[in-house]
Amino acid sequence: MTIGSASHLTRRSLLATATMSAFGLAIPPAFAQARLDEGSIAATAQNLQPGQFLWAPEAAPEGPVIIVVSLSKQRAYVYRNGVLIGISTISSGTAGHETPTGIFTILQKKVDHKSNLYDDAPMPYMQRLTWSGIAMHAGNLPGYPASHGCIRLPLAFAEHLYGVTQLGLTVIITQSADIPRFAPAPDVLEGKGSSSSSFESAFSTTWQPEKAPTGPVSIILSASDERAVVLRNGIEIGSTPIAIRGRISGLQAFTLSSIDQHGTHWMYLPLLGSARAGEVSRQERERLTLPEEFRQNLLTILKPGSTLIVTADSLQSGSTGAPVTVITGEDPE
């Protein structure tokens, strides 16, 4: 399966479903088998009314999922095996309760969840992104940011999305004008530097795959820190110093399409504002240098659909925005 682009969706009719009746809202006009012409995906996504979405899982029937949320556009984009299979309107955090930007993993899922902080407000198809309270779930979509930090989705879309995700997959939340920051899973970067100097830590390499024997693999490369962190099922299992030749700006994402006798084949994941697509060239791949033993260890866990995120930001910056506790009824075990 190759990287998703406009041409992938032009071959298929996308059924856009819109239903928020469970929340007592008027149902927006439904899209009837809207066919997207070449170059019209962005325009169609922009013209979606609150509560509307596009869902075409047949575009990529199998494979790992990655989700990109644009706060400035109030849209969520779902890729499977690098192919765009869904676009939805959202409602994110309002002023004072901003949704943090960053690179997150899904930590917990629950179909029927209620907030114990906001009068048992229903949060159907909840998918937790931080233990401090940020999650994706079905909710009211007025057409603008209105939540206490969570990402609200149309009810039917939230159900569809819940059915194709699993714990540990990557969710990118971004503002068009901001470079997303890395939002660590609970144990990422904790305890580092406590028993050794920052100088020693900067050059240390760790590899502990037994901490998460299974699950989706995400690799986060920071040009600022010159360091890579490997997550499996949302848990850090390794990190190492790296070197990247040339300048890295903004955020880049890639998905592993295959592994053969010639090595790994990484494909560009076309994030918002990026027109790059296709396979990453050998010249581009050679810009990255990492310890050979660490590279060999990586090869033992990589599978098609593994995600690679390259950011200019620091892994230790954390997420932006004030911490908000929305989901507090269940703590990590």
Secondary structure as UniProt FT lines:
FT   HELIX           6..10
FT   STRAND          13..15
FT   HELIX           21..23
FT   STRAND          34..35
FT   TURN            38..39
FT   HELIX           41..47
FT   TURN            50..51
FT   STRAND          53..55
FT   HELIX           57..59
FT   STRAND          65..70
FT   TURN            71..74
FT   STRAND          75..80
FT   TURN            81..82
FT   STRAND          83..89
FT   TURN            95..96
FT   STRAND          102..105
FT   STRAND          108..110
FT   TURN            116..120
FT   TURN            124..125
FT   STRAND          126..128
FT   TURN            131..132
FT   STRAND          135..138
FT   STRAND          151..153
FT   HELIX           155..164
FT   TURN            167..168
FT   STRAND          170..174
FT   TURN            176..177
FT   TURN            186..193
FT   HELIX           198..202
FT   STRAND          206..207
FT   HELIX           209..211
FT   STRAND          217..222
FT   TURN            223..226
FT   STRAND          227..232
FT   TURN            233..234
FT   STRAND          235..241
FT   STRAND          243..244
FT   STRAND          251..260
FT   TURN            261..262
FT   STRAND          263..268
FT   TURN            272..273
FT   HELIX           282..285
FT   TURN            286..287
FT   STRAND          288..289
FT   HELIX           292..299
FT   TURN            300..301
FT   TURN            304..305
FT   STRAND          307..311
FT   TURN            315..316
//
